[in-house]
Amino acid sequence: MSFSVEVEQKQNILCVRLHGELDHHSASELRAIVDRHLEERNTKHIVLNAEGLTFMDSSGIGVILGRYKKLQPRGGRLIVCGVSAPVYRLFEMAGLFKVLSLEEQESHALQALGEAV
């Protein structure tokens, strides 16, 4: 299966919507896209919508944690939403929910960050 990423900037929030399989092949693509937005725009927070994500391995965890660390000096947050049961278990086993917030839907994540939807 292929991988695609859709990004949308809403004020200082970067909405990242993932589709397909996030593995070692696609992790570098995601890293480059998000990092470009972090460098070029006034991005403080990231909402990572995993609703369309069908598979993720440890490379995906590394990319997500790396973006989380880049937001810390900005006082930003990374909120994950739309997580399927298998991806949720992976996040849970990796301990990601100790540092990342989880919301059921993208609209809830945006509201948590103060963005009117």
N, CA, C and O atoms as a GROMACS GRO file, in nm:
protein
  468
    1MET      N    1   0.084  -0.119   0.000
    1MET     CA    2   0.000   0.000   0.000
    1MET      C    3   0.088   0.124   0.000
    1MET      O    4   0.201   0.120   0.048
    2SER      N    5   0.039   0.229  -0.051
    2SER     CA    6   0.114   0.354  -0.061
    2SER      C    7   0.092   0.440   0.062
    2SER      O    8   0.015   0.406   0.152
    3PHE      N    9   0.161   0.550   0.064
    3PHE     CA   10   0.151   0.646   0.174
    3PHE      C   11   0.129   0.784   0.115
    3PHE      O   12   0.190   0.819   0.014
    4SER      N   13   0.042   0.862   0.178
    4SER     CA   14   0.025   1.001   0.139
    4SER      C   15   0.002   1.084   0.264
    4SER      O   16  -0.048   1.035   0.366
    5VAL      N   17   0.039   1.209   0.253
    5VAL     CA   18   0.021   1.302   0.365
    5VAL      C   19  -0.039   1.431   0.310
    5VAL      O   20   0.003   1.482   0.206
    6GLU      N   21  -0.136   1.481   0.381
    6GLU     CA   22  -0.202   1.606   0.346
    6GLU      C   23  -0.180   1.702   0.462
    6GLU      O   24  -0.202   1.665   0.578
    7VAL      N   25  -0.138   1.823   0.433
    7VAL     CA   26  -0.116   1.922   0.539
    7VAL      C   27  -0.201   2.045   0.513
    7VAL      O   28  -0.226   2.084   0.399
    8GLU      N   29  -0.245   2.105   0.623
    8GLU     CA   30  -0.324   2.228   0.617
    8GLU      C   31  -0.285   2.314   0.736
    8GLU      O   32  -0.288   2.268   0.850
    9GLN      N   33  -0.248   2.437   0.709
    9GLN     CA   34  -0.211   2.531   0.815
    9GLN      C   35  -0.335   2.607   0.859
    9GLN      O   36  -0.404   2.667   0.776
   10LYS      N   37  -0.364   2.604   0.988
   10LYS     CA   38  -0.476   2.680   1.046
   10LYS      C   39  -0.416   2.766   1.158
   10LYS      O   40  -0.388   2.717   1.267
   11GLN      N   41  -0.399   2.894   1.127
   11GLN     CA   42  -0.332   2.986   1.220
   11GLN      C   43  -0.192   2.930   1.251
   11GLN      O   44  -0.111   2.914   1.159
   12ASN      N   45  -0.163   2.901   1.376
   12ASN     CA   46  -0.032   2.848   1.412
   12ASN      C   47  -0.035   2.697   1.434
   12ASN      O   48   0.053   2.641   1.499
   13ILE      N   49  -0.137   2.632   1.381
   13ILE     CA   50  -0.153   2.486   1.395
   13ILE      C   51  -0.136   2.420   1.259
   13ILE      O   52  -0.200   2.459   1.161
   14LEU      N   53  -0.050   2.320   1.254
   14LEU     CA   54  -0.032   2.242   1.132
   14LEU      C   55  -0.112   2.113   1.146
   14LEU      O   56  -0.083   2.031   1.233
   15CYS      N   57  -0.213   2.096   1.061
   15CYS     CA   58  -0.291   1.973   1.059
   15CYS      C   59  -0.227   1.878   0.959
   15CYS      O   60  -0.211   1.912   0.841
   16VAL      N   61  -0.189   1.762   1.006
   16VAL     CA   62  -0.123   1.661   0.922
   16VAL      C   63  -0.213   1.539   0.917
   16VAL      O   64  -0.240   1.476   1.020
   17ARG      N   65  -0.259   1.506   0.798
   17ARG     CA   66  -0.349   1.391   0.780
   17ARG      C   67  -0.274   1.280   0.707
   17ARG      O   68  -0.227   1.299   0.594
   18LEU      N   69  -0.264   1.165   0.772
   18LEU     CA   70  -0.187   1.053   0.719
   18LEU      C   71  -0.279   0.949   0.657
   18LEU      O   72  -0.387   0.921   0.708
   19HIS      N   73  -0.234   0.891   0.545
   19HIS     CA   74  -0.310   0.788   0.474
   19HIS      C   75  -0.214   0.678   0.431
   19HIS      O   76  -0.108   0.706   0.375
   20GLY      N   77  -0.251   0.554   0.457
   20GLY     CA   78  -0.170   0.441   0.412
   20GLY      C   79  -0.077   0.389   0.520
   20GLY      O   80  -0.113   0.384   0.638
   21GLU      N   81   0.042   0.351   0.478
   21GLU     CA   82   0.138   0.286   0.567
   21GLU      C   83   0.257   0.376   0.598
   21GLU      O   84   0.328   0.421   0.508
   22LEU      N   85   0.276   0.403   0.726
   22LEU     CA   86   0.389   0.483   0.771
   22LEU      C   87   0.497   0.388   0.818
   22LEU      O   88   0.493   0.337   0.930
   23ASP      N   89   0.596   0.365   0.730
   23ASP     CA   90   0.705   0.274   0.762
   23ASP      C   91   0.838   0.344   0.735
   23ASP      O   92   0.841   0.465   0.713
   24HIS      N   93   0.946   0.269   0.735
   24HIS     CA   94   1.078   0.330   0.716
   24HIS      C   95   1.093   0.398   0.580
   24HIS      O   96   1.173   0.491   0.565
   25HIS      N   97   1.017   0.354   0.481
   25HIS     CA   98   1.023   0.418   0.349
   25HIS      C   99   0.953   0.554   0.348
   25HIS      O  100   1.003   0.650   0.289
   26SER      N  101   0.839   0.561   0.412
   26SER     CA  102   0.761   0.685   0.409
   26SER      C  103   0.791   0.781   0.524
   26SER      O  104   0.751   0.897   0.518
   27ALA      N  105   0.861   0.735   0.626
   27ALA     CA  106   0.892   0.820   0.741
   27ALA      C  107   0.975   0.942   0.700
   27ALA      O  108   0.953   1.052   0.752
   28SER      N  109   1.070   0.924   0.610
   28SER     CA  110   1.153   1.037   0.568
   28SER      C  111   1.070   1.140   0.492
   28SER      O  112   1.096   1.260   0.503
   29GLU      N  113   0.972   1.096   0.415
   29GLU     CA  114   0.884   1.189   0.344
   29GLU      C  115   0.804   1.273   0.444
   29GLU      O  116   0.794   1.394   0.430
   30LEU      N  117   0.747   1.207   0.544
   30LEU     CA  118   0.670   1.278   0.645
   30LEU      C  119   0.759   1.377   0.720
   30LEU      O  120   0.719   1.491   0.744
   31ARG      N  121   0.877   1.334   0.758
   31ARG     CA  122   0.971   1.421   0.830
   31ARG      C  123   1.002   1.547   0.748
   31ARG      O  124   0.999   1.657   0.802
   32ALA      N  125   1.030   1.530   0.621
   32ALA     CA  126   1.065   1.644   0.535
   32ALA      C  127   0.948   1.742   0.520
   32ALA      O  128   0.968   1.863   0.527
   33ILE      N  129   0.829   1.690   0.500
   33ILE     CA  130   0.712   1.775   0.483
   33ILE      C  131   0.684   1.856   0.609
   33ILE      O  132   0.666   1.977   0.602
   34VAL      N  133   0.681   1.790   0.722
   34VAL     CA  134   0.650   1.859   0.848
   34VAL      C  135   0.761   1.957   0.884
   34VAL      O  136   0.733   2.070   0.924
   35ASP      N  137   0.886   1.916   0.871
   35ASP     CA  138   0.996   2.005   0.905
   35ASP      C  139   0.997   2.131   0.818
   35ASP      O  140   1.029   2.240   0.865
   36ARG      N  141   0.963   2.116   0.692
   36ARG     CA  142   0.956   2.233   0.603
   36ARG      C  143   0.852   2.333   0.654
   36ARG      O  144   0.876   2.453   0.655
   37HIS      N  145   0.737   2.283   0.697
   37HIS     CA  146   0.634   2.371   0.752
   37HIS      C  147   0.678   2.434   0.884
   37HIS      O  148   0.648   2.550   0.911
   38LEU      N  149   0.750   2.359   0.965
   38LEU     CA  150   0.798   2.414   1.092
   38LEU      C  151   0.898   2.526   1.069
   38LEU      O  152   0.903   2.622   1.145
   39GLU      N  153   0.977   2.514   0.965
   39GLU     CA  154   1.079   2.614   0.936
   39GLU      C  155   1.022   2.737   0.864
   39GLU      O  156   1.065   2.849   0.891
   40GLU      N  157   0.927   2.717   0.774
   40GLU     CA  158   0.880   2.824   0.688
   40GLU      C  159   0.757   2.898   0.739
   40GLU      O  160   0.727   3.008   0.691
   41ARG      N  161   0.686   2.843   0.832
   41ARG     CA  162   0.559   2.904   0.876
   41ARG      C  163   0.560   2.927   1.026
   41ARG      O  164   0.649   2.881   1.098
   42ASN      N  165   0.460   2.997   1.072
   42ASN     CA  166   0.445   3.026   1.214
   42ASN      C  167   0.372   2.910   1.281
   42ASN      O  168   0.261   2.926   1.332
   43THR      N  169   0.434   2.794   1.282
   43THR     CA  170   0.371   2.674   1.337
   43THR      C  171   0.415   2.654   1.481
   43THR      O  172   0.534   2.644   1.511
   44LYS      N  173   0.317   2.647   1.570
   44LYS     CA  174   0.345   2.622   1.712
   44LYS      C  175   0.299   2.483   1.753
   44LYS      O  176   0.363   2.417   1.835
   45HIS      N  177   0.186   2.438   1.695
   45HIS     CA  178   0.126   2.310   1.733
   45HIS      C  179   0.108   2.222   1.609
   45HIS      O  180   0.102   2.270   1.496
   46ILE      N  181   0.099   2.091   1.634
   46ILE     CA  182   0.069   1.996   1.528
   46ILE      C  183  -0.048   1.909   1.572
   46ILE      O  184  -0.050   1.857   1.684
   47VAL      N  185  -0.146   1.893   1.483
   47VAL     CA  186  -0.252   1.795   1.501
   47VAL      C  187  -0.224   1.685   1.399
   47VAL      O  188  -0.225   1.710   1.278
   48LEU      N  189  -0.199   1.567   1.448
   48LEU     CA  190  -0.167   1.453   1.363
   48LEU      C  191  -0.290   1.364   1.353
   48LEU      O  192  -0.325   1.294   1.449
   49ASN      N  193  -0.355   1.366   1.238
   49ASN     CA  194  -0.476   1.288   1.216
   49ASN      C  195  -0.437   1.155   1.153
   49ASN      O  196  -0.394   1.149   1.038
   50ALA      N  197  -0.454   1.048   1.231
   50ALA     CA  198  -0.414   0.915   1.188
   50ALA      C  199  -0.532   0.830   1.142
   50ALA      O  200  -0.521   0.708   1.131
   51GLU      N  201  -0.643   0.895   1.114
   51GLU     CA  202  -0.764   0.824   1.074
   51GLU      C  203  -0.743   0.735   0.952
   51GLU      O  204  -0.799   0.626   0.945
   52GLY      N  205  -0.664   0.780   0.856
   52GLY     CA  206  -0.639   0.704   0.734
   52GLY      C  207  -0.515   0.617   0.739
   52GLY      O  208  -0.477   0.557   0.639
   53LEU      N  209  -0.452   0.611   0.855
   53LEU     CA  210  -0.329   0.532   0.870
   53LEU      C  211  -0.365   0.386   0.892
   53LEU      O  212  -0.435   0.352   0.987
   54THR      N  213  -0.316   0.300   0.805
   54THR     CA  214  -0.347   0.157   0.815
   54THR      C  215  -0.238   0.076   0.881
   54THR      O  216  -0.262  -0.034   0.930
   55PHE      N  217  -0.115   0.130   0.885
   55PHE     CA  218  -0.002   0.059   0.943
   55PHE      C  219   0.104   0.161   0.985
   55PHE      O  220   0.122   0.263   0.920
   56MET      N  221   0.172   0.132   1.095
   56MET     CA  222   0.284   0.215   1.137
   56MET      C  223   0.385   0.127   1.209
   56MET      O  224   0.348   0.039   1.287
   57ASP      N  225   0.514   0.152   1.182
   57ASP     CA  226   0.618   0.079   1.253
   57ASP      C  227   0.700   0.177   1.338
   57ASP      O  228   0.661   0.293   1.354
   58SER      N  229   0.810   0.131   1.392
   58SER     CA  230   0.891   0.213   1.482
   58SER      C  231   0.948   0.338   1.414
   58SER      O  232   0.978   0.436   1.482
   59SER      N  233   0.964   0.335   1.284
   59SER     CA  234   1.012   0.454   1.212
   59SER      C  235   0.911   0.567   1.226
   59SER      O  236   0.949   0.683   1.241
   60GLY      N  237   0.784   0.534   1.221
   60GLY     CA  238   0.679   0.634   1.239
   60GLY      C  239   0.682   0.692   1.379
   60GLY      O  240   0.663   0.812   1.397
   61ILE      N  241   0.705   0.608   1.479
   61ILE     CA  242   0.716   0.655   1.616
   61ILE      C  243   0.831   0.754   1.628
   61ILE      O  244   0.819   0.858   1.693
   62GLY      N  245   0.944   0.722   1.564
   62GLY     CA  246   1.060   0.811   1.568
   62GLY      C  247   1.032   0.946   1.506
   62GLY      O  248   1.072   1.049   1.561
   63VAL      N  249   0.963   0.948   1.394
   63VAL     CA  250   0.929   1.074   1.328
   63VAL      C  251   0.835   1.157   1.418
   63VAL      O  252   0.855   1.277   1.433
   64ILE      N  253   0.736   1.094   1.475
   64ILE     CA  254   0.641   1.165   1.559
   64ILE      C  255   0.711   1.222   1.682
   64ILE      O  256   0.690   1.338   1.717
   65LEU      N  257   0.793   1.141   1.748
   65LEU     CA  258   0.865   1.191   1.866
   65LEU      C  259   0.960   1.304   1.830
   65LEU      O  260   0.976   1.400   1.906
   66GLY      N  261   1.023   1.294   1.715
   66GLY     CA  262   1.115   1.399   1.670
   66GLY      C  263   1.043   1.531   1.648
   66GLY      O  264   1.097   1.637   1.683
   67ARG      N  265   0.922   1.528   1.590
   67ARG     CA  266   0.846   1.651   1.568
   67ARG      C  267   0.797   1.706   1.702
   67ARG      O  268   0.793   1.827   1.722
   68TYR      N  269   0.760   1.617   1.793
   68TYR     CA  270   0.720   1.659   1.928
   68TYR      C  271   0.834   1.738   1.995
   68TYR      O  272   0.811   1.843   2.055
   69LYS      N  273   0.955   1.686   1.984
   69LYS     CA  274   1.071   1.753   2.044
   69LYS      C  275   1.099   1.888   1.980
   69LYS      O  276   1.146   1.980   2.047
   70LYS      N  277   1.071   1.900   1.851
   70LYS     CA  278   1.090   2.029   1.783
   70LYS      C  279   0.988   2.133   1.830
   70LYS      O  280   1.016   2.253   1.824
   71LEU      N  281   0.872   2.089   1.875
   71LEU     CA  282   0.769   2.182   1.922
   71LEU      C  283   0.795   2.231   2.064
   71LEU      O  284   0.749   2.339   2.102
   72GLN      N  285   0.868   2.155   2.141
   72GLN     CA  286   0.889   2.189   2.282
   72GLN      C  287   0.949   2.327   2.305
   72GLN      O  288   0.897   2.401   2.389
   73PRO      N  289   1.054   2.366   2.234
   73PRO     CA  290   1.111   2.501   2.256
   73PRO      C  291   1.013   2.614   2.219
   73PRO      O  292   1.029   2.727   2.265
   74ARG      N  293   0.914   2.583   2.138
   74ARG     CA  294   0.814   2.682   2.096
   74ARG      C  295   0.697   2.689   2.194
   74ARG      O  296   0.608   2.772   2.180
   75GLY      N  297   0.698   2.599   2.293
   75GLY     CA  298   0.585   2.590   2.384
   75GLY      C  299   0.465   2.525   2.320
   75GLY      O  300   0.352   2.546   2.362
   76GLY      N  301   0.489   2.445   2.216
   76GLY     CA  302   0.382   2.384   2.139
   76GLY      C  303   0.344   2.246   2.187
   76GLY      O  304   0.410   2.186   2.271
   77ARG      N  305   0.235   2.198   2.130
   77ARG     CA  306   0.184   2.064   2.161
   77ARG      C  307   0.164   1.985   2.033
   77ARG      O  308   0.142   2.042   1.926
   78LEU      N  309   0.171   1.853   2.045
   78LEU     CA  310   0.138   1.763   1.936
   78LEU      C  311   0.022   1.677   1.984
   78LEU      O  312   0.035   1.603   2.082
   79ILE      N  313  -0.090   1.688   1.915
   79ILE     CA  314  -0.209   1.611   1.950
   79ILE      C  315  -0.236   1.512   1.839
   79ILE      O  316  -0.237   1.548   1.721
   80VAL      N  317  -0.259   1.387   1.877
   80VAL     CA  318  -0.291   1.281   1.782
   80VAL      C  319  -0.441   1.255   1.788
   80VAL      O  320  -0.500   1.256   1.896
   81CYS      N  321  -0.502   1.233   1.672
   81CYS     CA  322  -0.646   1.202   1.670
   81CYS      C  323  -0.674   1.096   1.564
   81CYS      O  324  -0.593   1.070   1.476
   82GLY      N  325  -0.793   1.037   1.575
   82GLY     CA  326  -0.838   0.940   1.476
   82GLY      C  327  -0.754   0.814   1.470
   82GLY      O  328  -0.731   0.760   1.362
   83VAL      N  329  -0.708   0.766   1.584
   83VAL     CA  330  -0.616   0.653   1.588
   83VAL      C  331  -0.694   0.521   1.588
   83VAL      O  332  -0.783   0.500   1.670
   84SER      N  333  -0.659   0.432   1.495
   84SER     CA  334  -0.722   0.299   1.489
   84SER      C  335  -0.670   0.212   1.605
   84SER      O  336  -0.570   0.246   1.668
   85ALA      N  337  -0.739   0.103   1.632
   85ALA     CA  338  -0.702   0.015   1.742
   85ALA      C  339  -0.558  -0.038   1.731
   85ALA      O  340  -0.485  -0.033   1.830
   86PRO      N  341  -0.514  -0.090   1.615
   86PRO     CA  342  -0.376  -0.140   1.606
   86PRO      C  343  -0.271  -0.030   1.626
   86PRO      O  344  -0.170  -0.053   1.693
   87VAL      N  345  -0.295   0.088   1.570
   87VAL     CA  346  -0.200   0.198   1.586
   87VAL      C  347  -0.203   0.248   1.730
   87VAL      O  348  -0.099   0.286   1.784
   88TYR      N  349  -0.320   0.248   1.791
   88TYR     CA  350  -0.332   0.288   1.932
   88TYR      C  351  -0.246   0.197   2.021
   88TYR      O  352  -0.174   0.245   2.108
   89ARG      N  353  -0.253   0.066   1.997
   89ARG     CA  354  -0.174  -0.029   2.076
   89ARG      C  355  -0.025  -0.001   2.061
   89ARG      O  356   0.051  -0.009   2.158
   90LEU      N  357   0.017   0.032   1.940
   90LEU     CA  358   0.158   0.063   1.916
   90LEU      C  359   0.199   0.189   1.992
   90LEU      O  360   0.304   0.193   2.055
   91PHE      N  361   0.116   0.292   1.986
   91PHE     CA  362   0.143   0.416   2.060
   91PHE      C  363   0.151   0.387   2.210
   91PHE      O  364   0.239   0.437   2.280
   92GLU      N  365   0.057   0.305   2.258
   92GLU     CA  366   0.051   0.272   2.400
   92GLU      C  367   0.175   0.195   2.444
   92GLU      O  368   0.234   0.225   2.548
   93MET      N  369   0.215   0.094   2.366
   93MET     CA  370   0.332   0.014   2.400
   93MET      C  371   0.460   0.098   2.399
   93MET      O  372   0.551   0.074   2.478
   94ALA      N  373   0.466   0.197   2.310
   94ALA     CA  374   0.583   0.283   2.300
   94ALA      C  375   0.582   0.394   2.406
   94ALA      O  376   0.681   0.466   2.420
   95GLY      N  377   0.472   0.407   2.479
   95GLY     CA  378   0.463   0.509   2.582
   95GLY      C  379   0.439   0.649   2.529
   95GLY      O  380   0.465   0.747   2.599
   96LEU      N  381   0.391   0.660   2.407
   96LEU     CA  382   0.371   0.792   2.346
   96LEU      C  383   0.264   0.874   2.416
   96LEU      O  384   0.270   0.997   2.415
   97PHE      N  385   0.166   0.807   2.476
   97PHE     CA  386   0.058   0.883   2.540
   97PHE      C  387   0.102   0.946   2.672
   97PHE      O  388   0.025   1.020   2.733
   98LYS      N  389   0.224   0.919   2.715
   98LYS     CA  390   0.278   0.987   2.832
   98LYS      C  391   0.322   1.129   2.796
   98LYS      O  392   0.330   1.215   2.883
   99VAL      N  393   0.351   1.153   2.667
   99VAL     CA  394   0.397   1.286   2.624
   99VAL      C  395   0.304   1.351   2.523
   99VAL      O  396   0.303   1.473   2.510
  100LEU      N  397   0.226   1.272   2.451
  100LEU     CA  398   0.135   1.326   2.349
  100LEU      C  399  -0.008   1.320   2.399
  100LEU      O  400  -0.045   1.233   2.478
  101SER      N  401  -0.088   1.414   2.354
  101SER     CA  402  -0.231   1.413   2.385
  101SER      C  403  -0.305   1.336   2.277
  101SER      O  404  -0.262   1.328   2.162
  102LEU      N  405  -0.417   1.278   2.316
  102LEU     CA  406  -0.501   1.202   2.224
  102LEU      C  407  -0.641   1.260   2.225
  102LEU      O  408  -0.699   1.283   2.332
  103GLU      N  409  -0.695   1.284   2.107
  103GLU     CA  410  -0.834   1.328   2.091
  103GLU      C  411  -0.900   1.234   1.991
  103GLU      O  412  -0.834   1.177   1.904
  104GLU      N  413  -1.030   1.220   2.005
  104GLU     CA  414  -1.103   1.129   1.917
  104GLU      C  415  -1.109   1.180   1.773
  104GLU      O  416  -1.092   1.103   1.679
  105GLN      N  417  -1.134   1.311   1.757
  105GLN     CA  418  -1.151   1.369   1.624
  105GLN      C  419  -1.063   1.493   1.608
  105GLN      O  420  -1.021   1.555   1.705
  106GLU      N  421  -1.036   1.526   1.482
  106GLU     CA  422  -0.954   1.644   1.452
  106GLU      C  423  -1.018   1.771   1.507
  106GLU      O  424  -0.947   1.859   1.558
  107SER      N  425  -1.148   1.783   1.498
  107SER     CA  426  -1.216   1.903   1.548
  107SER      C  427  -1.195   1.919   1.698
  107SER      O  428  -1.180   2.031   1.747
  108HIS      N  429  -1.193   1.808   1.772
  108HIS     CA  430  -1.169   1.813   1.917
  108HIS      C  431  -1.026   1.857   1.945
  108HIS      O  432  -1.001   1.933   2.039
  109ALA      N  433  -0.932   1.810   1.866
  109ALA     CA  434  -0.792   1.848   1.883
  109ALA      C  435  -0.774   1.998   1.858
  109ALA      O  436  -0.704   2.066   1.933
  110LEU      N  437  -0.838   2.049   1.755
  110LEU     CA  438  -0.830   2.192   1.724
  110LEU      C  439  -0.892   2.275   1.836
  110LEU      O  440  -0.838   2.379   1.873
  111GLN      N  441  -1.003   2.230   1.890
  111GLN     CA  442  -1.066   2.300   2.003
  111GLN      C  443  -0.975   2.299   2.125
  111GLN      O  444  -0.967   2.399   2.196
  112ALA      N  445  -0.907   2.188   2.149
  112ALA     CA  446  -0.815   2.179   2.263
  112ALA      C  447  -0.699   2.278   2.249
  112ALA      O  448  -0.642   2.322   2.349
  113LEU      N  449  -0.667   2.313   2.126
  113LEU     CA  450  -0.559   2.409   2.101
  113LEU      C  451  -0.611   2.552   2.086
  113LEU      O  452  -0.534   2.644   2.058
  114GLY      N  453  -0.741   2.570   2.105
  114GLY     CA  454  -0.799   2.704   2.100
  114GLY      C  455  -0.840   2.752   1.963
  114GLY      O  456  -0.869   2.870   1.946
  115GLU      N  457  -0.843   2.663   1.865
  115GLU     CA  458  -0.885   2.699   1.729
  115GLU      C  459  -1.034   2.674   1.714
  115GLU      O  460  -1.081   2.562   1.736
  116ALA      N  461  -1.109   2.776   1.679
  116ALA     CA  462  -1.252   2.761   1.656
  116ALA      C  463  -1.276   2.679   1.530
  116ALA      O  464  -1.213   2.702   1.427
  117VAL      N  465  -1.366   2.584   1.540
  117VAL     CA  466  -1.398   2.500   1.424
  117VAL      C  467  -1.544   2.512   1.387
  117VAL      O  468  -1.589   2.448   1.292
   0.00000   0.00000   0.00000
